[in-house]
Amino acid sequence: MKKNVFFTMLVFSLMANGVFAQEANEGAMGSIITDRPTQTYSSFVVPKSVFQIESGIGYSKVGFPSRGALSDNAKVETFTLNFLQMRYGVSDKVELRLAQNVYVNRGKVNGDVVVKGNVQFASTWIGAKFHVLNEDGFVPQTSFLAEYVTDIFDEDMEQDLINLRLNFSNTLSEKLTLGYGLGGFVPVKSGPFYLEYSVVGSYAFQPNWGAFLELFGTLRNDWVNTHNVDMGVTYLVNNNLQLDVYTGFDLTNNLGETDFIFGLGFSTRILKK
């Protein structure tokens, strides 16, 4: 299985390099539409023969409420050095996807660093997004996402997972859109399946500026449910380049769950001549 996944990554990279060599045809198909920086996946697929890169850096913190001798100020911080997602449209209804995250962790107690980890590769995500429906009145723009999450570089991953998502969006006005999604991870071997939901409202307050507010969380029967909120701003430099910044926090204060996130990044695309 691992050899097949690695071969898929190699083919994807070679294909992407071929497209990357083409010059961008600015404005030929409207503005870039991205998955980042929200937790809600876009309901749109990358157009045919377009190679899209979405990348960024980030910070997250897991705090630990007092449990006996454990300090209120104990926390684990994660610094995302590079989140890279590559998307390629093989047709107007199907895109291929490859994502890889590089990060480093450290543990702190009362402000002092007690554990400093090494730079690590997170799990590798390989999959596809499929167009399902165009928006028509109350019928939302709809797509389906399927990804295989594997431990090609991640030694800490216990087992491979399958990520399945339905992604929706509705245009509420010229400036306001609503995106939402439902899905979750299916363990390849064994274990519970749990649902993840997200709802995001996006508002274009200037021609090139947008803002979003998002609610997302996890519903599971083997652990506590989580509910989070995040918000951010995007800036469209041109039709093929978007910048973003975001922050968010946990609403439930559960032990061992991420309670703060911050990040910034960019998304760009290369159009085939």
BELBELDA-V31115 format. One record per residue. RES is the residue in one letter. PSI is psi in whole degrees, -180 to 180 (NA if undefined). OMEGA is omega in radians with two decimals (* if undefined). Layout:
# BELBELDA-V31115
res:RES psi:PSI omega:OMEGA
res:RES psi:PSI omega:OMEGA
This chain:
# BELBELDA-V31115
res:M psi:-45 omega:-3.11
res:K psi:-37 omega:3.12
res:K psi:-39 omega:3.12
res:N psi:-41 omega:3.13
res:V psi:-43 omega:3.13
res:F psi:-39 omega:3.11
res:F psi:-39 omega:3.10
res:T psi:-42 omega:3.10
res:M psi:-42 omega:-3.12
res:L psi:-46 omega:3.13
res:V psi:-43 omega:3.13
res:F psi:-44 omega:-3.11
res:S psi:-43 omega:3.13
res:L psi:-41 omega:3.12
res:M psi:-44 omega:-3.14
res:A psi:-40 omega:3.13
res:N psi:-37 omega:3.12
res:G psi:-39 omega:3.13
res:V psi:-37 omega:-3.11
res:F psi:-28 omega:-3.12
res:A psi:-15 omega:3.14
res:Q psi:151 omega:3.12
res:E psi:150 omega:3.14
res:A psi:135 omega:3.05
res:N psi:85 omega:-2.99
res:E psi:126 omega:3.01
res:G psi:7 omega:-3.05
res:A psi:-28 omega:-3.07
res:M psi:35 omega:3.11
res:G psi:-174 omega:-3.07
res:S psi:154 omega:3.10
res:I psi:141 omega:3.06
res:I psi:127 omega:-2.96
res:T psi:164 omega:2.96
res:D psi:-38 omega:3.14
res:R psi:157 omega:0.11
res:P psi:11 omega:-3.09
res:T psi:165 omega:3.01
res:Q psi:-17 omega:3.10
res:T psi:123 omega:3.08
res:Y psi:142 omega:3.06
res:S psi:147 omega:3.10
res:S psi:-5 omega:-3.10
res:F psi:148 omega:3.03
res:V psi:156 omega:3.08
res:V psi:134 omega:-3.11
res:P psi:162 omega:-3.10
res:K psi:135 omega:3.07
res:S psi:15 omega:3.09
res:V psi:133 omega:3.06
res:F psi:122 omega:-3.06
res:Q psi:133 omega:3.12
res:I psi:130 omega:3.07
res:E psi:122 omega:-3.02
res:S psi:159 omega:3.12
res:G psi:176 omega:3.05
res:I psi:160 omega:-3.09
res:G psi:171 omega:3.12
res:Y psi:138 omega:3.03
res:S psi:155 omega:-3.09
res:K psi:135 omega:3.02
res:V psi:118 omega:3.11
res:G psi:156 omega:-3.12
res:F psi:108 omega:3.07
res:P psi:159 omega:-3.07
res:S psi:127 omega:3.06
res:R psi:90 omega:-3.12
res:G psi:-119 omega:-3.08
res:A psi:-9 omega:-3.10
res:L psi:129 omega:-3.05
res:S psi:148 omega:3.01
res:D psi:-23 omega:-3.05
res:N psi:14 omega:3.07
res:A psi:136 omega:3.13
res:K psi:158 omega:3.05
res:V psi:126 omega:-3.14
res:E psi:140 omega:3.09
res:T psi:125 omega:3.09
res:F psi:113 omega:3.08
res:T psi:112 omega:-3.10
res:L psi:-31 omega:3.06
res:N psi:120 omega:2.93
res:F psi:118 omega:-3.09
res:L psi:123 omega:3.03
res:Q psi:128 omega:3.11
res:M psi:135 omega:-3.10
res:R psi:139 omega:-3.13
res:Y psi:129 omega:3.13
res:G psi:110 omega:3.10
res:V psi:-20 omega:3.02
res:S psi:-179 omega:3.12
res:D psi:-5 omega:-3.11
res:K psi:-5 omega:-3.09
res:V psi:133 omega:3.00
res:E psi:147 omega:3.01
res:L psi:151 omega:-3.02
res:R psi:143 omega:3.04
res:L psi:127 omega:-3.10
res:A psi:142 omega:3.12
res:Q psi:134 omega:-3.09
res:N psi:136 omega:3.06
res:V psi:131 omega:-3.01
res:Y psi:170 omega:3.02
res:V psi:140 omega:3.13
res:N psi:157 omega:2.93
res:R psi:148 omega:3.11
res:G psi:139 omega:-3.12
res:K psi:144 omega:3.02
res:V psi:124 omega:-3.11
res:N psi:36 omega:3.10
res:G psi:-9 omega:-3.13
res:D psi:136 omega:3.10
res:V psi:120 omega:-3.13
res:V psi:-23 omega:3.10
res:V psi:127 omega:3.08
res:K psi:116 omega:-3.08
res:G psi:174 omega:3.08
res:N psi:162 omega:3.06
res:V psi:131 omega:-3.07
res:Q psi:153 omega:2.97
res:F psi:133 omega:3.02
res:A psi:-177 omega:3.11
res:S psi:154 omega:-3.12
res:T psi:134 omega:-3.09
res:W psi:123 omega:-3.14
res:I psi:128 omega:-3.12
res:G psi:-155 omega:-3.08
res:A psi:153 omega:3.02
res:K psi:138 omega:-3.04
res:F psi:130 omega:3.04
res:H psi:135 omega:-3.14
res:V psi:-55 omega:-3.09
res:L psi:146 omega:2.95
res:N psi:153 omega:3.09
res:E psi:135 omega:-3.13
res:D psi:97 omega:-3.08
res:G psi:-123 omega:3.13
res:F psi:-13 omega:3.11
res:V psi:122 omega:-3.06
res:P psi:156 omega:2.89
res:Q psi:130 omega:-2.99
res:T psi:138 omega:3.01
res:S psi:164 omega:3.12
res:F psi:133 omega:-3.11
res:L psi:134 omega:3.06
res:A psi:124 omega:-3.12
res:E psi:147 omega:3.05
res:Y psi:122 omega:-3.09
res:V psi:115 omega:-2.99
res:T psi:169 omega:-3.03
res:D psi:49 omega:3.11
res:I psi:-44 omega:3.13
res:F psi:-13 omega:-3.03
res:D psi:105 omega:-3.12
res:E psi:-16 omega:-3.09
res:D psi:-10 omega:-3.10
res:M psi:129 omega:-3.05
res:E psi:-38 omega:3.13
res:Q psi:160 omega:3.12
res:D psi:154 omega:-3.12
res:L psi:159 omega:2.99
res:I psi:124 omega:-3.13
res:N psi:119 omega:-3.12
res:L psi:130 omega:-3.09
res:R psi:141 omega:2.88
res:L psi:131 omega:-3.04
res:N psi:133 omega:-3.06
res:F psi:156 omega:2.99
res:S psi:147 omega:3.07
res:N psi:138 omega:3.05
res:T psi:112 omega:-3.09
res:L psi:-31 omega:3.07
res:S psi:-177 omega:-3.14
res:E psi:-28 omega:-3.08
res:K psi:-16 omega:-3.01
res:L psi:129 omega:3.06
res:T psi:153 omega:3.12
res:L psi:124 omega:3.08
res:G psi:148 omega:3.14
res:Y psi:155 omega:-3.09
res:G psi:159 omega:3.13
res:L psi:135 omega:3.14
res:G psi:-158 omega:-3.14
res:G psi:-176 omega:-3.09
res:F psi:134 omega:3.08
res:V psi:117 omega:3.10
res:P psi:138 omega:-3.13
res:V psi:-37 omega:-3.10
res:K psi:-70 omega:-3.12
res:S psi:165 omega:3.12
res:G psi:171 omega:-3.08
res:P psi:149 omega:2.96
res:F psi:132 omega:3.12
res:Y psi:150 omega:-3.07
res:L psi:145 omega:2.99
res:E psi:138 omega:-3.13
res:Y psi:159 omega:3.05
res:S psi:145 omega:3.08
res:V psi:129 omega:-3.10
res:V psi:135 omega:3.01
res:G psi:129 omega:-3.11
res:S psi:135 omega:-3.08
res:Y psi:125 omega:3.11
res:A psi:94 omega:-3.07
res:F psi:-12 omega:2.99
res:Q psi:162 omega:-3.11
res:P psi:-38 omega:-3.10
res:N psi:-1 omega:-3.09
res:W psi:139 omega:3.08
res:G psi:157 omega:3.09
res:A psi:153 omega:3.13
res:F psi:154 omega:3.03
res:L psi:131 omega:-2.96
res:E psi:142 omega:2.99
res:L psi:131 omega:3.13
res:F psi:158 omega:-3.12
res:G psi:-177 omega:-3.09
res:T psi:135 omega:3.10
res:L psi:118 omega:-3.06
res:R psi:155 omega:-3.08
res:N psi:-4 omega:-3.13
res:D psi:2 omega:-3.11
res:W psi:-175 omega:-3.12
res:V psi:152 omega:3.02
res:N psi:151 omega:3.11
res:T psi:146 omega:3.09
res:H psi:131 omega:-3.04
res:N psi:160 omega:3.06
res:V psi:143 omega:3.00
res:D psi:166 omega:-3.09
res:M psi:158 omega:-3.14
res:G psi:-178 omega:-3.10
res:V psi:142 omega:3.05
res:T psi:149 omega:3.10
res:Y psi:123 omega:-3.14
res:L psi:102 omega:3.14
res:V psi:-47 omega:2.99
res:N psi:-177 omega:-3.05
res:N psi:-20 omega:-3.06
res:N psi:8 omega:-3.11
res:L psi:125 omega:3.12
res:Q psi:137 omega:3.05
res:L psi:153 omega:-3.13
res:D psi:156 omega:3.00
res:V psi:143 omega:-3.08
res:Y psi:163 omega:3.02
res:T psi:161 omega:-3.13
res:G psi:170 omega:-3.11
res:F psi:164 omega:-3.12
res:D psi:144 omega:3.12
res:L psi:-10 omega:-2.97
res:T psi:-19 omega:3.12
res:N psi:42 omega:3.11
res:N psi:145 omega:3.14
res:L psi:127 omega:3.05
res:G psi:8 omega:3.13
res:E psi:150 omega:3.12
res:T psi:125 omega:-3.10
res:D psi:-1 omega:3.08
res:F psi:138 omega:3.08
res:I psi:151 omega:3.05
res:F psi:144 omega:3.12
res:G psi:167 omega:3.03
res:L psi:157 omega:-3.08
res:G psi:-168 omega:-3.14
res:F psi:160 omega:3.05
res:S psi:135 omega:3.13
res:T psi:162 omega:3.13
res:R psi:152 omega:3.10
res:I psi:123 omega:-3.11
res:L psi:136 omega:3.10
res:K psi:141 omega:3.13
res:K psi:NA omega:*
